[in-house]
């Protein structure tokens, strides 16, 4: 089968031919219908050799959806032919956090060398993939796998970040969304669907700001040094109740901190290496700073239910598997409108 792999440290993704996988005991073989392209992949491919904790080559793709093609021995709860989304943050299933349904915060994953697909385990950017356990599959039902596959990360991650702040997002509140790309444009829609907050979107790209307006942002601003003052002006000097930074680079983290108001939630979602100083006087009083990771399986089910209600639609650009390297080039250049999706079996 064809697969998109990161093969050597410092290299670029390559389309290669590898043996078809076969499911072992407890495993599920998925015929992949769609696989999302994410900045996390680029981050993995930028790591130095000493920071890579899994063997290469690595089949990419941690956003996956497809049809159950075969079952290993002992698998229950899924049937051949079922259309499924892959829940990506695999855990041990037995530790305290996994028992709470929070496999994204598994306490033993590193110790047991459990990696998400595409971020250590073979991923979805191939004609077929192995899912380690049926509990990591969520039924898609009548949802289009191509438009829904980004919801497994680009939907789940912002949903998890927003959900914890919902009590603050009452009428009259303001949320600043920094970065209106793959995750950010979904976050704007989730905020509109889940809360009464006013959404101010920030980005360095006019194209991304246009996308933000199209999906429901009330206000859009260029993400530069003047943005915090403009946010303060739009909020009568209060600042935002919630700030969501989907870039997470040092400049955006600084902007995020400057947009935050008293008793606000400042959530750094992006993995751009930025940070925010925390301490008395460094932020407005009682600002809570968090850096969440992905989300729970139950939250993925909730996100898919929101999509079934028509309140979230991911803007996607599709590519055949042979075009995957081009998709990564365009992602790096910032020219993808929404989310890039690879169709391995098209």
N, C-alpha and C positions, 0 to 999 in steps of 0.2 A: 504494500500500500504506500501511497504518498504521505509524507509528513513534513511539517515545517520544524526544523531543529536549530537550536543553538549548539554548535559542535565544538568550537574551540574558544578559549578565553580571548576576548577582544575581537572576535569575529562577528560577522553579520548573519542573520537568519538565512538558512538554506532549505530549499525544497529537495528532499531526498526520498529514496525508496527503501523501506524497511519491512521486515516480516510482519504479516498480519498477527495481531495479538490473540491469545486464547485465554478465556477466563479460568482462573483457578477456583478452588473452593471458596465460596462466599462472595465471589466477584461477579460483576456484570459487564458484558461487552456491549458497547454502545456504537451504533453506526451514526457518525456525527453529521448532523444537519447544518450546524453553524457553530462558529467559534469566534469570540470577540478578541480584538486587539487592544492592548492596554499599556499605559506608561509603566506599569509594574514590570512588564516584560523587558522594556528598555532599561529599567533600573537593574534587573538581574544581569542583562548582557553588558552592563557597564562595571560590574563588580570586578575587583582584582582577584587573581587566582586564589589568594589566601582567604578571601571572604566567601568563596563558593563552598557550600556545605553539602553539595550533592554531586553525583557523577555526571560528566558530560559524555556523549551528547544528550541534550534535553529536548524532548518534543514540547513545544510551547503551547500556550492556550489554557488559561484558567477560567475562562467563561465558555461553557460548553452546553450544547443541547443536542438531542438526537433520539433515535429509536433503539429500543432494546433489541439486540440482535441475537444474543445467546446468554445463557445463565450458567454459572459455575454450580457445583454441587452444594446443596444446602441453602440456596437462595430462596427466600420467600418474600412475598409482598409486591413483586413486580412480575410482569408477563412479557413474553416476546411480542414485539409490536407496539408496546407502550411508548408514547412520546414523552421524554423526560428532560428536565433541566438538571444540571449538575450543581450540587451545593459544594463549593470549592474548599472552604477551610476545614480540611479533614483533621479529626482529632482521634484520640485513643478510644473514646466512647465510654470510659470508665472512671476518669478522675472527677474531682469535685466540680469543676467547671463544665465538663462534658455532661455530668449528671444533671446540671442545671439547663442543659440544652445549648450551652455556649461553647461549641467545639472550636469556634474562632479564638477562644482563649484557653485552649487545652493546655494543661499544666505539664504534660509529659510528651508533647509532640517532638520537641527537640531531642529529648533523651532517647525516644524510641525511633528517631529518624523518620517521622511521619511528615510528609511534605504535601502541599496542595498540588493538584494536577497543574502542569505547566509552570510551576514554581519549585520544582524538585522531583515530583513524580511525572511520568509521561502524561502530556496534556491533550487538549481537545483539537489541536490544529493538525489533524490527521483524519484519514478516512474512517478509522475506528479508534476507540480508546477503551481502556479498562477503568472501571469505577470500582474502588476497593470494597465498597459495602453498599447494599441497597438503601441503607438509611441516608446515603448521600445523593439520592435522587428524589426530585420533587416533580409530580405530574404537571405537564403543561396543559393538558386538556385541549381546548380549541384555540389556544394562543399560537400565533405564528412563531416558530422557533427562531427565525432570522431576526425578527424585531424584538423578540423576548430574551434572546440569549444575553444581551448586555445587562439585563436586570439582575443576573446572578452575581454581578459585582458593581457595575456602574449604577444599578438601582439599589441593590442591597446595602452597599456601603453608605451612600447618603441617607437612605432610610434609617439605618441604625443610628447615624449621627444626629438626625433630626428628631427621632422618636424620644430621645432622652430630654430634649429641650421643649417638647410640645407644651408643657404647662406655662411656659413663659411667652408662648406665641399667641397671645390673645389679641382681640381687636385693639388697634392703636400701637401695636408692637412693630418692630422693624427687624428684618433679618438681612444681613449682608452676605452675599454669595460671591466668593472670589474664585474666578475661573469658571467660564461658562461652556466648557468643552464636554467631554464624554460624561463625566460624573455631574458637573455643575448644571448642565441643561436638564438632567433628570431631577436633580435636587430642587430646582425652581418649580417643576411640575408637582413634585411631592409636597413642597411647602404650600402650594396653592390648593392641593387636594386635601391636606391634613390639617391646615391651620387657617387663621384669619390674619396672619401677619402680612405686612407690606414687604416686598422683596426688592432689594437693591442689588443688581448684579454688576460685578466689576470684571473687566478683562482688558488685556493689552490689544486685542484684535477687534476691529470694528465688525468683522464678519461674525465673530462669536457674540458680540453684543447684539447684533441683529438677530441671531438665533435665540438669545436670551429674551428679547422682546417678543419674538414669535411664540415662545412657549410659556409666557405669562409674567415675566419680570415687570414690576411696576415702574422701576427706574433703572437706567443703565449709566455707568460711569467708566471712563478709562481708568485702569488700575495703575495709577501713578502717585507721586508724592502729594498731589492736591486732593486725592480721593477722600482721605479722612475728613478734611475740612468740609468737603461737599456733603459727606454723610452727616456730619454734625449739623450742617445748615438744614438738611432735609428732615432732621429729627428734632429741630428746635433746641439743639445744643446737647441733647441727652446721649447721643450715640445709639448703637444698636443693642437690642436685647440679646441677639444671637449673631455670631459671626462664624461662617463656615468657610474655611480656606481649603479649596480643593487643589491648590497648587503646592503649598507647603514649602516654597522656596524662601530664602532669607528676606528678599524684598516684600513678598506677600505676607509673610508672618508679621513683619513690622507694620504693614498697612492694617492687617487684621487687629493687632493690638491697639492701634490708634483709632480704630472704628468702634471699639467696644465701649459699652456704657457701664454704669454702676450695676452690680448684681447680674452681670451678663454671663452668657456661656460663649467661650471662645474655643472653637473646635478646629484643630489642625488635622485635616484628612489627607491632604497630599503628602507625597514622599520626597519633596524637593530638598530636604536637608535643613529647612528653617526651624527656628525655635523662638520661644517667647520667654523673656525673663519673668520670674514669678517671685514676688516678695512685696512687703509693705511699701507702697508708694510707687511701685513699678507699673501697676495696672490700676484701673478704677476699683474702688472698694468691692470686695467680695466677687470679683471676676473669677469664674471657674475655667481653668484651661485643661483641655483633654485632647488626647490623640488616639482615637478609636481605631479598631481594625476590623474590617469586613462586617459581618453580622451573623445572627443565628439562623438555623434552619427554619425555625418558626417565623422569623422575620422575612425570610425569602418567600414563604407561603403567603404572607401578608402582602408583600410587594406584588406578587403575581395576581393576587385578588384585586388589588388596586388597578393593575393593568387591564384585567378583565372588565372592570367597570368603565374603561375608556378614559381614565383620568391621567394616565401616563402613556406617552408614546415616544419611544426612543428614535431619534433621527439616526439612520444608519446609511453607510456606504458599503456596498458589497464588493467582494473580490473573490475570484477563483483561487484555488490553492497555489497555483503557479504564480499568482500576482501577490502573494503574501509579502515577499521582500519589499515590493513597491508600497504596500500598505504601511509597513513599518517606516519606510523613508518619509512618507507623507505625514505619519503620526509625529515623527521627530521634527518635521518642518512646521507642524501646527496647522496643516491645511485640510484636516479631516473635519467634515461637517457632522458633528455629533460623535458617533462611534463607528469604527471600521469593523466589519464582520467578514470572516473568511468562510466560504462555502466549500468544504473539502470534497463533497461528492457531487458537485454540480457539473 
